[in-house]
Amino acid sequence: MSLRHDIAADIVRRDRAFRAVVDLAGPVPARRVRPVAERFPTLIETITYQLLATQAAATIHARVVHACGGHVSVESVLNTGHDALRAAGLSRTKAAAMLDLAAHVADGRVRVERHGRMSDDDIIHQVTSVHGVGPWTTQMYLMHTLGRRDVWPVGDFGVRYGWSLVHGRDELVTEKELRTCGDLFTGVRSDVAWYCWRAVHFARSNG
């Protein structure tokens, strides 16, 4: 059995409430560390997605990429500037966050080339020093760009909603309670979050 199947089975052993969604979704996704060249662009994309529905965020991000000349880099973001980023559909705060992130990477305050060797906590501390970039953005970066398996995004609405669905709760689990619940899954919390998202997907697909 593969590692991905082993992790899925382990999650069910720790909490049998996950059996149904694991059976539907299958093994957890593969996780890999993405190349250094992709790290800044994925952070920019994640900033776009903050507090937006997926389809709207995808549309706006496509405009951001276009505004940056088809390629998102530190130089292209800085050259594009605040007004052009705003014209792509970004809020004032998000446009400022992208420019501040580019400045942090340009002058070495954020070292994306070292993130593969840094701890989660050190990366969170470094990236959230950027104005307008909070824990959620950094957690998504850790999970999806750096392939970290033990990230627990308790502030993510989808994770909270999915957890509540999996456990048959009528009320949405609070961030505080969810943080404590995550202790049971230390080591695989990114994968538990993924199953929570899948639970929401299946619930919506079934109407």
ABEGO torsion letter per residue (X at the ends): XBAAAAAAAAAAAABAAAAAAAAAAEBBBBBBBBBAAAAAAAAAAAAAABGBBAAAAAAAAAAAAAAAGGBBBAAAAAAAEAAAAAAAGBBAAAAAAAAAAAAAAAAGABBAAAAAABBAAAAAAAAAABBGBBAAAAAAAAAAAAGBAABBBAABAAAAAAAAAAAGBABBBBAAAAAAAAAAABGAAAAAAAAAAAAAAAAAAAX
